Amino acid sequence: MTAPARTSPPRAAAAPTPAPRGARWGWAAKAASLLAAAGVWQALTVTDARLWLRFDRLPTLGDIAAEAARRLADPVYYLDLLQSLLRILTGFGLASVAGVAVGVAVARSRRTRHVVLPLLEAVRPIPAIALVPVAILLFPTDEQGIVFITFVAAFFPVMVSTRHAVRALPTLWEDAVRTLGGGRRHVLWNVVLPGILPGVFGGLSVGMGVAWICVISAEMISGEFGVGYRTWQSYTLVDYPAVIVGMATIGLLGWSTSAAVELAGRRATRWLPRAEGRES
């Protein structure tokens, strides 16, 4: 006669893990710092403070909020956002592909390094925004010139970080794959490209920030639409609340795109070991 099977008692559903105390404190600290900065701005502008710096010329938070509401109701505002985003994504996308390709080629090919690297190093110290006159003369439309400026601004950080990432790879990895019969293409796709991802995304993050600086500057100089063009136009019209709204828009656009690049980098390098509690 067989003994009756023992049935284990049903397990209670696991309670959701509460958010770490450090994470909650971090969000609270970030919100408090922003609120404190806004409070200081409001106090200095309302009282027309002149503490060496002249805050009496700056708009109050109420003026900025009213201008922001007016801009959000204006279709031209969204057209400017779309135009700037198209420029930054086009130039940055082309620079990402070209920067990684050239960085890998320069780091792994001696002939390419001797032919291409001297020219790149001669052009790299020139600020991208200084190429605006050349872009105006070179390209048939201002739109193409602005995309070119954005491309140049993002290309060099990506290329340099990729080149250094390739050269920093342990030679033992490639030697091991070649010992097992792997060819040059196999090494490139299975060793080099995965191994340089952390360095590449570091360069992409820097390149995105530099690209925003240059695209906004180019829009101020030769654009017809875009956040930079509209912000400069507001300054020429002495519309300072609109200038601050434009600056805040630029900051939010730059922050969101940089955060997207960093998020993509974390997703692409999830296989890397990460120590918990590293941030303090």
C-alpha positions in Angstrom: 0.0 0.0 0.0 1.6 3.2 -1.1 1.8 6.2 1.2 -0.2 9.2 0.2 1.8 11.8 -1.6 2.6 14.7 0.6 1.4 18.0 -0.7 3.4 21.1 0.1 1.4 24.0 1.4 0.8 26.7 -1.2 3.5 29.4 -1.2 2.4 32.9 -0.6 3.0 35.3 -3.5 6.3 37.1 -3.2 5.8 40.6 -2.0 7.1 43.3 -4.4 10.5 44.4 -3.5 10.4 47.9 -2.1 12.6 50.5 -3.7 16.0 50.8 -2.1 16.3 53.6 0.5 19.2 55.1 -1.3 17.2 55.3 -4.6 14.4 57.1 -2.8 16.8 59.5 -1.2 18.5 60.2 -4.5 15.3 61.2 -6.2 14.3 63.4 -3.3 17.7 65.1 -3.4 17.4 65.7 -7.1 13.9 67.2 -6.8 15.0 69.3 -3.8 18.0 70.7 -5.7 15.8 71.8 -8.7 13.3 73.3 -6.4 16.0 75.2 -4.5 17.5 76.6 -7.7 14.0 77.7 -8.8 13.4 79.4 -5.4 16.7 81.2 -5.6 15.9 82.4 -9.2 12.5 83.6 -8.1 13.8 85.5 -5.1 16.6 87.2 -7.0 14.4 88.2 -10.0 11.4 89.4 -7.9 13.5 91.6 -5.7 15.5 92.9 -8.7 18.7 92.0 -7.0 22.0 93.5 -8.2 24.7 91.5 -6.4 27.4 92.3 -9.0 25.3 90.1 -11.3 22.2 92.0 -12.5 19.2 89.8 -11.9 16.9 92.8 -12.4 17.0 92.2 -16.2 15.9 88.5 -15.9 12.3 87.4 -16.1 10.6 85.8 -13.1 9.3 82.3 -13.0 5.8 83.6 -13.6 6.8 85.4 -16.8 8.7 82.2 -17.9 5.7 80.0 -17.2 3.3 82.3 -19.1 5.7 82.3 -22.1 6.0 78.5 -21.9 2.3 78.1 -22.0 2.0 80.4 -25.0 4.8 78.5 -26.8 3.2 75.1 -26.1 0.0 76.4 -27.7 1.9 77.6 -30.8 2.3 75.0 -33.7 5.6 76.7 -34.7 7.1 75.6 -31.4 6.6 71.9 -32.4 7.9 72.6 -35.9 11.1 74.0 -34.3 11.4 70.9 -32.1 11.0 68.6 -35.1 13.5 70.5 -37.2 16.2 70.4 -34.5 15.6 66.8 -33.7 15.8 65.8 -37.4 19.1 67.7 -37.8 20.6 66.2 -34.6 19.5 62.6 -35.4 20.6 62.8 -39.0 24.0 64.2 -38.2 24.6 62.1 -35.1 23.4 58.9 -36.8 25.8 59.4 -39.7 28.7 60.3 -37.3 28.0 57.2 -35.2 28.3 54.9 -38.1 31.3 56.6 -39.7 33.1 57.2 -36.3 32.9 53.5 -35.3 34.0 52.3 -38.8 36.9 54.7 -39.1 38.0 54.2 -35.5 38.1 50.4 -35.9 39.9 50.7 -39.3 42.5 53.1 -37.9 43.2 51.0 -34.9 43.4 47.7 -36.7 45.0 48.6 -40.0 48.5 50.1 -40.1 48.0 51.3 -43.7 44.8 53.0 -42.9 46.3 54.6 -39.9 49.2 56.0 -41.9 47.0 57.4 -44.6 43.9 58.6 -42.7 45.0 59.5 -39.2 47.3 62.5 -40.1 44.4 64.2 -41.9 42.0 63.5 -39.1 44.4 64.8 -36.4 44.9 67.9 -38.5 41.2 68.7 -38.7 40.2 67.5 -35.2 41.4 70.6 -33.2 39.2 72.9 -35.4 35.9 73.5 -33.6 33.0 72.3 -35.7 31.2 75.6 -35.4 34.2 77.3 -37.0 33.3 75.3 -40.2 30.1 77.2 -40.6 31.5 79.5 -43.3 32.9 76.5 -45.2 29.5 74.7 -44.9 27.7 77.7 -46.3 30.0 77.8 -49.3 30.2 74.1 -49.8 26.6 72.9 -49.5 23.7 74.2 -51.7 21.3 74.6 -48.8 21.6 75.7 -45.2 19.9 72.6 -44.0 22.7 70.4 -45.4 25.3 72.6 -43.9 23.8 72.4 -40.4 23.7 68.6 -40.7 27.3 68.6 -41.8 28.3 70.7 -38.8 26.4 68.3 -36.5 28.2 65.4 -38.2 31.6 66.8 -37.7 30.9 67.7 -34.0 29.8 64.1 -33.2 32.3 62.2 -35.4 35.5 62.9 -33.6 34.5 61.9 -30.1 33.0 58.7 -31.5 36.1 58.0 -33.6 38.6 58.7 -30.9 36.8 56.7 -28.2 36.4 53.8 -30.6 40.1 53.8 -31.6 41.2 53.8 -28.0 38.7 51.1 -27.1 40.1 48.8 -29.9 43.7 49.4 -28.8 42.7 48.7 -25.2 41.3 45.2 -25.9 43.4 42.4 -24.5 45.4 40.7 -27.2 44.7 37.4 -25.5 41.1 37.4 -26.7 42.1 37.6 -30.3 44.9 35.1 -30.0 42.5 32.6 -28.4 40.0 32.9 -31.2 42.7 32.6 -33.9 44.1 29.6 -32.1 40.7 27.9 -32.4 40.6 28.7 -36.2 38.7 32.0 -36.3 39.4 34.2 -39.2 39.8 38.0 -39.3 36.1 38.6 -39.9 35.1 36.3 -37.1 37.4 38.1 -34.7 36.0 41.5 -35.8 32.3 40.5 -35.2 32.7 38.3 -32.2 35.6 39.8 -30.3 36.4 43.4 -31.3 32.9 44.9 -31.8 31.4 43.4 -28.5 34.5 44.2 -26.6 34.6 47.9 -27.6 30.9 48.6 -26.8 31.6 50.3 -23.5 34.1 52.7 -25.0 31.9 53.3 -28.1 28.9 54.3 -26.0 31.1 56.6 -23.9 32.1 58.4 -27.1 28.5 58.4 -28.3 27.4 60.1 -25.1 30.1 62.8 -25.4 29.3 63.2 -29.1 25.6 63.7 -28.5 26.4 66.6 -26.1 28.9 68.2 -28.5 26.5 67.8 -31.4 23.7 69.7 -29.6 26.1 72.5 -28.8 27.0 72.9 -32.5 23.6 72.3 -34.0 22.1 75.1 -31.8 25.0 77.4 -32.7 24.6 76.6 -36.4 20.9 77.3 -36.2 21.6 80.7 -34.6 24.0 81.6 -37.4 22.4 80.2 -40.6 19.1 78.5 -39.7 15.5 79.4 -40.6 13.8 77.0 -38.2 14.8 75.2 -35.1 15.1 75.8 -31.4 18.4 77.6 -31.7 17.1 80.0 -34.4 14.0 80.8 -32.4 16.0 81.4 -29.2 18.3 83.8 -31.0 15.4 85.6 -32.7 13.8 86.1 -29.3 17.0 87.7 -28.0 17.1 90.1 -31.0 13.5 91.0 -30.2 14.4 91.6 -26.5 11.9 88.9 -25.5 13.8 87.5 -22.5 11.1 85.1 -21.2 11.1 83.4 -24.6 14.9 83.2 -24.5 14.7 81.3 -21.2 12.1 79.0 -22.5 14.3 78.3 -25.5 17.2 77.6 -23.2 15.1 75.2 -21.1 13.9 73.5 -24.2 17.5 73.0 -25.4 18.4 71.6 -22.0 15.5 69.1 -22.0 16.3 68.0 -25.6 19.9 67.5 -24.8 19.2 65.6 -21.6 16.6 63.3 -23.1 18.7 62.3 -26.1 21.8 61.8 -23.9 19.7 59.7 -21.5 18.5 57.6 -24.5 22.1 57.0 -25.6 23.1 56.0 -22.1 20.1 53.7 -21.8 20.9 52.0 -25.1 24.5 51.6 -23.9 23.3 49.9 -20.7 21.0 47.6 -22.6 23.8 46.7 -25.2 26.3 45.9 -22.4 24.1 44.0 -20.0 26.6 41.1 -20.2 29.3 43.1 -18.4 29.7 42.5 -14.7 28.5 45.4 -12.6 29.1 45.9 -8.9 26.0 46.9 -7.0 26.1 49.9 -4.7 28.9 51.5 -6.8 27.1 54.9 -6.7 27.4 56.9 -3.5 
